[in-house]
Amino acid sequence: MNRRQAILLTTTGLAGCITSGRENTGYIDAHSHIWTTDIKRFPLRKGVAVGDLKPRSFTAKDLIHLGLTENVKRHVLISHGQYHGYNNDYYTHATAQHPGIFAVVGAMNPSLDHIPDRMRANRKLGITGYRIKPSNDANWLQTKLMQAMWKTGGTENVAMCPLIDPKYIFQLDSMCHRFPDTTVVIDHCARIDNQHEEELNQLCSLSKHPNVYVKISAFYAFGKKKPPYLEQIPKIKRLFESFGQKKLMWASDCPYQLENGNTYGASISLVRDRLDFLSKDDKNWLLRRTAEKVFFS
């Protein structure tokens, strides 16, 4: 976190930055996590204590304040199974407390029944997507849960958001064929780095599906792992050439973007200031309109 951000975080009040309706100006951060030390109201998953939280606290208000330092006025909150398991309560609470500011990519407990009904009910709480991941199961997409979620996602306008390693990219193709109406948003470019040439080809090939999107995000985790992340530009340009302006969205992955000399400003700056192949309209889509269409509509 840089000095300017720190000053704004301590001096900017919430009054005037939270609206009662959707804010149609400013940017959207399509991927951040939040948690609180108020574990009486919002328990952590079994086996996790407050002392395990790193940073100790990163609340909804912290994220709102941080976003305002870079004109980011809305955020997509991502289920953080590491701390909350399958519990979405803190995210939906934040969404209700700050109308128009948040959308939620939640978690679904595979042990539950009536999955379609739960997804429909949760959408009313602001859950417009679900984080899904293989958990080292090669057949993860063939489970009863995944089939039900993908089918319901297509009818209820709820996105499937895979958090996957590059080796799993090819598996998405058949599901996208089977459920063409289901929106799919791939987190962190499927964790592709500069050495994943073939996997990048596979990811780009998914652009043929009209409802597949990619998050350009978590720059702190790839390449040199420090600003200004210029080594990531060829990958982003290749994805832009394949998917176009309306199927890519920027995201920070806060609060992890704030570690080891990385900053929020550096993350958004790569897309906003350093991609000279993007037009003003392109940036408008990557920094707001794509995430708005997918998660806030």
Backbone torsions as a table, in degrees:
resi	resn	phi	psi	omega
1	MET	NA	128.6	-178.6
2	ASN	-86.8	174.3	-173.8
3	ARG	-63.0	-40.6	-179.8
4	ARG	-61.3	-43.3	179.4
5	GLN	-64.3	-41.3	-178.5
6	ALA	-62.6	-41.4	179.5
7	ILE	-63.5	-44.5	-178.8
8	LEU	-66.3	-36.4	179.5
9	LEU	-62.5	-31.0	-176.7
10	THR	-94.1	-17.0	-175.1
11	THR	-111.1	-17.2	-177.5
12	THR	-86.6	123.4	177.0
13	GLY	-85.4	160.6	178.4
14	LEU	-73.0	-27.7	179.9
15	ALA	-59.4	126.9	179.1
16	GLY	95.5	-15.4	179.8
17	CYS	-105.5	-13.0	178.9
18	ILE	-106.1	128.8	-178.4
19	THR	-108.9	161.2	178.8
20	SER	-84.8	-11.1	177.4
21	GLY	-132.5	-176.8	-178.9
22	ARG	-68.3	139.8	178.9
23	GLU	-94.8	116.9	-173.8
24	ASN	-94.1	7.7	173.2
25	THR	-118.2	170.4	-178.9
26	GLY	80.5	172.3	-176.1
27	TYR	-91.5	168.7	175.0
28	ILE	-122.8	127.2	172.0
29	ASP	-90.8	113.7	-170.9
30	ALA	-85.4	6.7	-177.4
31	HIS	-166.2	102.5	172.8
32	SER	-145.7	160.1	179.1
33	HIS	-115.1	149.8	173.9
34	ILE	-136.7	154.4	171.8
35	TRP	-156.8	168.1	-176.2
36	THR	-140.3	155.9	175.2
37	THR	-84.8	-1.4	177.4
38	ASP	-78.3	70.2	-173.0
39	ILE	-79.8	-8.6	173.3
40	LYS	-69.4	-39.8	178.3
41	ARG	-85.0	-35.3	-174.6
42	PHE	-130.5	81.2	-174.4
43	PRO	-61.6	147.9	171.9
44	LEU	-83.1	163.3	-179.6
45	ARG	-66.8	160.3	-177.0
46	LYS	-56.8	131.5	178.7
47	GLY	94.1	-5.8	-179.8
48	VAL	-110.2	132.3	178.2
49	ALA	-116.7	166.5	-180.0
50	VAL	-55.1	-36.6	-179.8
51	GLY	-63.8	-16.3	179.2
52	ASP	-84.5	-12.8	-176.3
53	LEU	-74.3	129.3	179.8
54	LYS	-137.0	109.9	-4.3
55	PRO	-65.8	168.6	-174.1
56	ARG	-59.5	-37.0	179.8
57	SER	-146.5	135.7	172.3
58	PHE	-146.3	90.3	-169.4
59	THR	-88.8	173.7	176.6
60	ALA	-58.6	-41.6	179.5
61	LYS	-66.1	-37.8	176.7
62	ASP	-59.7	-43.4	-178.9
63	LEU	-67.0	-41.4	177.9
64	ILE	-59.1	-49.3	-179.9
65	HIS	-59.9	-45.8	-178.9
66	LEU	-61.5	-43.3	179.1
67	GLY	-58.4	-39.9	-177.6
68	LEU	-64.0	-22.4	177.4
69	THR	-65.0	-19.3	179.9
70	GLU	-126.8	24.1	178.4
71	ASN	63.1	29.8	173.5
72	VAL	-94.7	116.8	-171.2
73	LYS	-112.7	-9.9	175.5
74	ARG	-136.7	156.8	-173.9
75	HIS	-143.7	145.9	170.6
76	VAL	-102.2	117.2	-180.0
77	LEU	-86.4	130.9	-174.7
78	ILE	-109.1	131.7	175.3
79	SER	-50.9	132.8	-178.7
80	HIS	-118.1	85.4	-175.5
81	GLY	-58.6	-28.4	179.9
82	GLN	-56.3	-34.7	-178.0
83	TYR	-109.1	-35.7	-172.2
84	HIS	-110.9	-2.8	-177.9
85	GLY	60.8	-127.8	179.7
86	TYR	-98.0	9.3	-175.8
87	ASN	-85.5	126.0	-178.9
88	ASN	-105.6	8.4	-167.6
89	ASP	-61.8	-41.3	-177.0
90	TYR	-66.8	-35.4	-178.9
91	TYR	-69.9	-44.8	-180.0
92	THR	-70.6	-31.7	174.7
93	HIS	-63.1	-46.1	179.0
94	ALA	-61.0	-38.6	179.5
95	THR	-64.5	-40.6	178.2
96	ALA	-70.8	-35.6	-178.3
97	GLN	-72.7	-27.5	-176.0
98	HIS	-127.6	72.7	-174.5
99	PRO	-55.4	134.2	176.0
100	GLY	85.4	-9.3	-175.2
101	ILE	-91.4	-36.7	-171.4
102	PHE	-120.9	146.7	159.5
103	ALA	-121.3	161.6	-172.8
104	VAL	-126.1	133.2	164.7
105	VAL	-103.5	105.5	-171.0
106	GLY	-94.7	-171.2	176.8
107	ALA	-119.9	148.1	177.5
108	MET	-120.2	125.0	178.4
109	ASN	-72.6	119.7	-177.0
110	PRO	-68.3	-13.1	-179.6
111	SER	-83.3	-8.5	-178.0
112	LEU	-81.6	158.6	174.8
113	ASP	-106.9	179.7	178.3
114	HIS	53.1	48.1	-176.7
115	ILE	-57.5	-47.4	179.9
116	PRO	-58.0	-42.4	179.3
117	ASP	-63.2	-40.1	179.9
118	ARG	-66.1	-39.4	179.0
119	MET	-65.3	-39.6	178.5
120	ARG	-65.4	-42.6	179.6
121	ALA	-66.6	-40.8	-178.4
122	ASN	-68.0	-28.9	179.5
123	ARG	-63.1	-33.0	177.8
124	LYS	-67.5	-18.5	178.4
125	LEU	-92.3	0.3	179.0
126	GLY	102.3	5.2	178.2
127	ILE	-86.6	101.1	-176.1
128	THR	-107.7	10.5	176.3
129	GLY	-163.1	165.6	177.6
130	TYR	-133.3	133.7	172.3
131	ARG	-75.1	127.6	176.8
132	ILE	-128.9	147.1	-178.6
133	LYS	-154.8	155.5	-172.8
134	PRO	-71.2	-32.8	-174.7
135	SER	51.5	42.8	176.9
136	ASN	63.6	21.7	176.8
137	ASP	-104.9	112.7	-177.7
138	ALA	-63.5	-22.2	-178.1
139	ASN	-106.7	25.9	-172.7
140	TRP	-60.4	-31.8	-178.0
141	LEU	-79.6	-9.2	-178.2
142	GLN	-95.1	-0.5	-178.4
143	THR	-69.2	159.9	178.5
144	LYS	-60.9	-38.9	179.2
145	LEU	-61.0	-48.4	-177.7
146	MET	-63.5	-41.1	179.8
147	GLN	-62.1	-42.6	179.9
148	ALA	-67.1	-40.9	-177.7
149	MET	-68.2	-43.6	180.0
150	TRP	-64.8	-40.7	179.9
151	LYS	-64.4	-46.5	-179.3
152	THR	-68.4	-35.7	177.4
153	GLY	-56.7	-38.2	-179.1
154	GLY	-69.4	-34.0	-178.4
155	THR	-87.3	-25.2	-174.1
156	GLU	-108.8	6.5	-179.9
157	ASN	58.0	52.6	177.2
158	VAL	-122.3	126.4	-172.9
159	ALA	-81.9	144.4	168.1
160	MET	-95.1	127.6	-172.6
161	CYS	-121.7	88.1	-177.0
162	PRO	-71.6	128.5	167.5
163	LEU	-102.3	102.6	-170.8
164	ILE	-135.4	157.2	168.8
165	ASP	-84.4	162.8	-177.8
166	PRO	-53.9	-32.0	-175.9
167	LYS	-66.5	-14.7	-178.1
168	TYR	-98.4	-2.6	-174.4
169	ILE	-58.3	-44.2	-174.1
170	PHE	-61.5	-24.8	-177.3
171	GLN	-70.1	-21.3	-176.9
172	LEU	-72.2	-24.3	-173.4
173	ASP	-59.0	-47.6	-177.0
174	SER	-66.2	-35.3	178.2
175	MET	-68.7	-36.7	178.0
176	CYS	-67.8	-33.4	173.9
177	HIS	-67.4	-42.4	-175.9
178	ARG	-72.0	-35.1	-178.0
179	PHE	-123.6	70.0	-172.9
180	PRO	-66.6	-19.6	-179.0
181	ASP	-88.4	-4.7	-177.4
182	THR	-86.9	127.3	176.3
183	THR	-74.5	132.5	179.3
184	VAL	-124.0	125.5	179.1
185	VAL	-121.4	112.2	-174.2
186	ILE	-88.7	119.1	-177.1
187	ASP	-70.2	141.2	168.0
188	HIS	51.1	39.7	180.0
189	CYS	52.3	33.7	-178.2
190	ALA	56.4	30.2	178.9
191	ARG	57.6	31.4	177.5
192	ILE	-76.2	132.2	174.1
193	ASP	-117.7	-174.4	-171.7
194	ASN	-64.6	-21.7	-178.5
195	GLN	-84.7	-6.5	-174.2
196	HIS	-95.9	63.8	-175.0
197	GLU	-66.0	-47.8	-178.4
198	GLU	-67.6	-39.9	179.5
199	GLU	-66.2	-33.6	175.4
200	LEU	-64.7	-38.5	175.0
201	ASN	-60.3	-42.6	179.4
202	GLN	-63.9	-41.4	178.8
203	LEU	-64.6	-44.4	179.5
204	CYS	-62.8	-31.7	-179.8
205	SER	-66.1	-23.0	178.3
206	LEU	-71.3	-9.9	179.5
207	SER	-64.7	-16.3	178.3
208	LYS	-67.7	-19.2	177.4
209	HIS	-86.0	124.4	-171.8
210	PRO	-65.7	-18.7	-175.7
211	ASN	-112.3	24.5	176.4
212	VAL	-103.6	129.7	-179.2
213	TYR	-125.1	160.5	-179.9
214	VAL	-132.6	136.2	173.9
215	LYS	-90.1	124.4	172.6
216	ILE	-90.2	101.3	-164.3
217	SER	-158.1	173.7	174.1
218	ALA	54.8	48.0	-176.7
219	PHE	-62.7	-26.8	179.5
220	TYR	-61.7	-18.7	-171.8
221	ALA	-95.2	-4.9	-171.8
222	PHE	-127.7	164.4	176.8
223	GLY	57.5	-128.9	179.8
224	LYS	-76.5	-10.4	176.6
225	LYS	60.6	31.0	176.9
226	LYS	-156.2	154.2	-179.5
227	PRO	-60.3	152.4	9.0
228	PRO	-96.6	11.6	174.3
229	TYR	67.1	26.7	-175.0
230	LEU	-64.2	-25.2	179.3
231	GLU	-67.4	-12.3	178.3
232	GLN	-86.3	-10.2	-174.5
233	ILE	-62.2	-43.9	179.0
234	PRO	-58.1	-39.7	177.6
235	LYS	-63.3	-45.8	-179.7
236	ILE	-64.5	-40.2	179.0
237	LYS	-63.5	-41.8	178.4
238	ARG	-62.4	-42.2	178.0
239	LEU	-65.6	-38.8	178.6
240	PHE	-64.3	-40.9	178.8
241	GLU	-64.7	-30.1	-179.3
242	SER	-86.5	-47.2	-172.8
243	PHE	-93.9	-26.6	-178.0
244	GLY	82.2	176.8	-172.7
245	GLN	-67.7	-29.5	-169.9
246	LYS	-91.8	4.5	-178.4
247	LYS	-127.5	15.0	174.8
248	LEU	-122.2	146.1	177.3
249	MET	-142.5	140.2	177.8
250	TRP	-81.4	147.9	174.3
251	ALA	-154.1	155.1	-175.1
252	SER	-95.4	-37.2	-168.9
253	ASP	67.8	38.9	174.1
254	CYS	-68.3	153.8	4.6
255	PRO	-85.6	4.2	-177.0
256	TYR	-67.6	-22.2	177.1
257	GLN	-69.2	-7.5	-176.2
258	LEU	-100.8	11.5	-175.3
259	GLU	-103.7	155.9	169.2
260	ASN	54.8	44.1	177.0
261	GLY	83.2	0.0	175.7
262	ASN	-87.1	149.3	-177.5
263	THR	-135.5	161.6	176.4
264	TYR	-63.0	-43.4	-179.8
265	GLY	-60.9	-38.9	179.2
266	ALA	-64.7	-36.2	-179.4
267	SER	-63.6	-53.7	-177.7
268	ILE	-71.0	-27.9	-178.2
269	SER	-63.1	-33.3	-179.9
270	LEU	-57.2	-44.3	-179.0
271	VAL	-81.2	-43.4	-173.6
272	ARG	-71.9	-35.8	-168.2
273	ASP	-119.1	-17.6	-167.9
274	ARG	-116.9	-8.0	179.9
275	LEU	-94.4	89.5	-172.4
276	ASP	-72.6	-8.1	177.0
277	PHE	-85.6	-3.4	178.9
278	LEU	-94.9	136.5	172.4
279	SER	-82.8	172.6	176.7
280	LYS	-59.9	-40.1	179.1
281	ASP	-67.3	-40.0	176.5
282	ASP	-56.6	-47.3	-178.3
283	LYS	-64.4	-35.4	178.2
284	ASN	-60.5	-38.5	177.6
285	TRP	-71.6	-47.9	-176.8
286	LEU	-65.9	-32.2	-174.5
287	LEU	-98.1	-8.1	179.1
288	ARG	-151.6	-59.4	-162.5
289	ARG	-68.4	-33.2	179.4
290	THR	-65.8	-49.7	178.9
291	ALA	-63.4	-35.6	178.0
292	GLU	-61.7	-46.6	-179.1
293	LYS	-63.9	-41.8	-174.0
294	VAL	-78.3	-45.1	-169.0
295	PHE	-107.4	-17.9	-175.7
296	PHE	-113.5	9.6	-179.1
297	SER	-106.6	NA	NA
